[in-house]
Amino acid sequence: MDIAIKQFKRDFIIKTLVHQKQFEQWLKFLFYLNDRLQKEYDTIYQDAFYVKLYETLTTGLKYALGVHDSLIKGQNAKKTLWFNELINGLKTIKESLDDSEFLYIEYRRHNASHIFQTQYEHIQDDYRIKKLRNERDLVEINNNLKYLLLKHGSDRNTDDYLNIKLQPVLLTIYKRLTELPKT
């Protein structure tokens, strides 16, 4: 066997195992933050929660779907059931969020990860006029964010609202996952 092919296979296996471990750690962190915020509001944990939640609902869900599809082909019933439960739970969360709520979580994720929110501004650092962000009209995005904040009165009240809405669902997902054998 060619050395390059052996190296590719080795790297692929390592990458797969590393991604699996990273995903598990990400989920543990998400569930931990959910638990902590259930007990007491903390702005630092809240910011971290939005980062973990948004990435889990986007990149994490895509990853879980890919793993699930591979597991079905490999006929690993226990892991397939575990990933199926996770996927259904994440889809339930996404479906429970309206457009403005999901945009708010995304915005707060960016706010927690970047000092400046220039991607939401019309005038960019290079003085270009920007009208779209990820193929969505910036005016519409900003109106949705303002609507949610006005509806709840503040970031803190919006956080409280979303926590009350999402914490039971996340807790249910966590309980179901920990009751199932993963391997």
N, C-alpha and C positions, 0 to 999 in steps of 0.2 A: 504494500500500500504506500502510496506517495506520502512523503513527510508533510507536505502542505495539507493534504486531506486529513491526516492524523491530527495535525495542529488545529485545523478547523473544527473537527469533531470534539476535541478536548476543550477548546474555547467555548463551543456551543453548550457543552454539558456544564461547564463552570458558570457560564452566563445564566443558564436556566436555573441552576441551584441558587445562585446569588439573587436573582430576581424573586425566586420563591421566598427566600428568607427576608428580603427587603419588603415584599408585600405583606408577609406575616407581621413584621415589626410595625409597618404602617397601620395595619388594622388594629394591632394592640394599642398603639398610641391613640388612634381615633376613639376606641372604646374606653380607654383610660380617661381621655379628656371629657368624653361624654359623661362618665361617672363623676368626675370632679366637678363639672359644671352643674350637675344635678344637685350636688351638695351645697355648692356656694359659687356665686358669680365671681369670675376673675378675668379681667380684661386681657391679660397675657395668655391665659388658657383659652379664652374665647378666640383670640386671633389665631392661635395654633390650631384650634378646632376647625375654623373655617378653611385653613390651608389643607388639613388632613381630609376634611369632608369633601371639599371641591375636587381634589385630586382623586379621591376614592370614587366619586361619582362619575368621573370622566376617564382618566387614565386607568384607574383601578378596575372599573367595570369592564373596560375593553380588555384588560389583561385577564380578568376572571373568565370572561366569555371565551377567550382563546384557550385557556387552560381547560375549561369545561369541555370544549369541543375535542381537544386532544385526549382527554380522559375517556370520553364516550368511545372514541376509536380504539383506545387501549382497554376498554372494558374494566375500568377500576371503579366498581360500584360505590364503595365507601367515599372515596374522594369526589366522585361525580356528585353524589348526594350532598356533600358538604358545599361544594362550589355552586350547586343548583340553589341551595338554601341562601347562600350569600348573594348570588345574582338576583334572585327574587326579592330579597330584602332591599338591595340597592335600587332596583327598579321601582319598588314601592316608594322609597324615599323620593326618587326623582319625579315620579308621577304625582306625589303629594305636594310638590312645590309648584307654585304658579311662576310665570315668567319673571315677574319682578322679584320674587324671593330667590330664584336661582341666580339672577343677575346680581342681586345684593350679596349672596354668598361668594360669587366669583369676584365681585369688587372688593369685598373684605379680604379675600384670599390675596388679591394683588396688593391691597393696602398693607397687609401683614408681611409681604415679601419684598416690597419695593418702597423706597423712600418717597418717590414722587409718582403721581398717577397720571403721567403725561399721555398715556394711551387713551384716556377718557377725555382729553382736551382737544378742542378744535384747532388751536394753533400749536404746532409742534415746535420742538427746540430749534429746528432748522427753518422755522417760519413758514413751513408748508401748511396749508389748510387741510385738515383731515375731517372727513365727513362720516367715515365708516370705521368700525372696529369689529374685526372678525365678520365682515359682511353684514353688519347691523348698523343702522343709522345711529350716530352718536346722540342726536337729539332724542330719539326714542329710548335709548339706554338711559340717558340722564333723566328723562321724564319718569321712567319706571322706578329708578332709584329714589327720586324725589317723592313720588307717590307713596312708596313704602315707608319712607321716613316720616312723611307728613301723617300718614295713617296711624303710625305708632308713636309719633312724637319725638323720637330720638334714636340714636344708634343703640343705646342701652335697652330701651323698650323693644326695639326690633330684635335685638339679641335675645331678650327674655321670651318674646313671642316665638321665635324660631326654636329656641331651646325647648320650650314647652311642647312644641309641635313635633320636634324630631327625637327628643330623648327617649320617649317610650318605644318608638320604632327601632332605634338603635339598640336599646336594651333588649328588645325581643329578638332581634337578629343575633346579638351576642349570646343570649341564652340558648337559642336554637343551635348555634354553631358549636357552643361548648358541650352541648348534650350529644352531638353527633361524633362518631369516631372519624377522624380526619384521614387516617392512613389505613 
